[in-house]
Amino acid sequence: MSKVTIDLLVMDDACEPYICGVRGACTIEELKAIEKEIIENRDDHLPTDGTYAIECSWFKGQYDEHGRCELAPGWEWEITEFSPFDYSEQ
């Protein structure tokens, strides 16, 4: 699979982060797996409420000469853009 870019909405006081936009070809199952990976491993990467543009790609894993897994396959992701919410008082 080639790279896909997603928009992830983060509103920690209201709900879990969720995908609200997709650019690129992927299946619903892949989107579910990407969303799960990001939520479970977000640590301090998504500290502020807003919309994050995240580039995602599938890592096939790394195996030694005997076929043993050294680095497990999984989704890799990198934040490419962030748009904070504008909470201007009116």
C-alpha positions as CSV (number, residue, x, y, z in Angstrom):
1,M,0.0,0.0,0.0
2,S,1.2,3.5,-0.8
3,K,0.9,6.4,1.6
4,V,-2.4,7.7,2.7
5,T,-3.1,11.0,4.5
6,I,-5.8,11.3,7.1
7,D,-7.3,14.1,9.0
8,L,-7.7,13.2,12.7
9,L,-10.0,15.3,14.9
10,V,-8.9,15.5,18.6
11,M,-11.3,16.8,21.2
12,D,-10.2,15.1,24.4
13,D,-12.9,16.6,26.6
14,A,-15.7,15.4,24.2
15,C,-14.7,12.1,22.6
16,E,-11.9,9.8,21.4
17,P,-9.9,11.1,18.4
18,Y,-11.4,10.0,15.1
19,I,-10.6,10.1,11.4
20,C,-12.7,12.9,9.7
21,G,-11.0,13.0,6.3
22,V,-8.9,10.7,4.0
23,R,-6.7,11.5,1.0
24,G,-5.5,8.4,-0.8
25,A,-6.8,4.9,-1.5
26,C,-7.4,2.5,1.4
27,T,-10.1,0.2,2.8
28,I,-12.4,0.8,5.8
29,E,-10.6,-2.0,7.6
30,E,-7.2,-0.2,7.0
31,L,-8.7,3.0,8.3
32,K,-10.0,1.3,11.5
33,A,-6.5,-0.2,12.0
34,I,-4.8,3.2,11.5
35,E,-7.2,4.9,13.9
36,K,-6.7,2.2,16.5
37,E,-2.9,2.4,16.1
38,I,-2.8,6.2,16.5
39,I,-5.2,6.2,19.5
40,E,-3.3,3.5,21.3
41,N,0.2,5.0,20.7
42,R,-0.5,8.7,20.7
43,D,1.4,9.4,23.9
44,D,2.4,13.0,23.8
45,H,2.1,13.3,19.9
46,L,-1.4,14.7,20.0
47,P,-1.4,17.0,23.0
48,T,-3.8,19.8,21.8
49,D,-7.3,19.8,20.6
50,G,-7.6,20.4,16.9
51,T,-7.3,18.7,13.5
52,Y,-4.1,16.8,12.6
53,A,-3.1,15.9,9.1
54,I,-1.2,12.6,9.4
55,E,0.7,10.7,6.7
56,C,0.4,6.9,7.2
57,S,2.1,4.0,5.5
58,W,2.3,0.2,6.1
59,F,5.6,-1.1,7.4
60,K,6.0,-4.7,6.2
61,G,8.2,-5.6,9.2
62,Q,11.8,-6.7,9.4
63,Y,12.9,-10.4,9.5
64,D,16.3,-12.1,9.9
65,E,17.7,-14.7,7.6
66,H,15.8,-17.4,9.4
67,G,12.4,-15.6,8.9
68,R,12.2,-14.6,12.6
69,C,10.5,-11.2,13.1
70,E,12.9,-8.5,14.4
71,L,10.5,-5.5,13.9
72,A,6.8,-6.3,13.8
73,P,4.7,-5.1,10.8
74,G,2.4,-2.2,11.5
75,W,1.2,1.3,10.6
76,E,3.8,4.1,10.7
77,W,2.5,7.6,11.0
78,E,3.8,11.1,11.0
79,I,2.0,14.4,11.7
80,T,2.4,16.7,8.8
81,E,0.1,19.6,9.7
82,F,-1.9,20.8,12.7
83,S,-4.8,23.2,12.9
84,P,-5.9,24.2,16.4
85,F,-9.5,25.1,17.2
86,D,-10.2,28.8,17.3
87,Y,-12.1,29.4,20.5
88,S,-12.5,33.2,20.1
89,E,-15.1,34.6,22.4
90,Q,-18.0,36.6,20.9
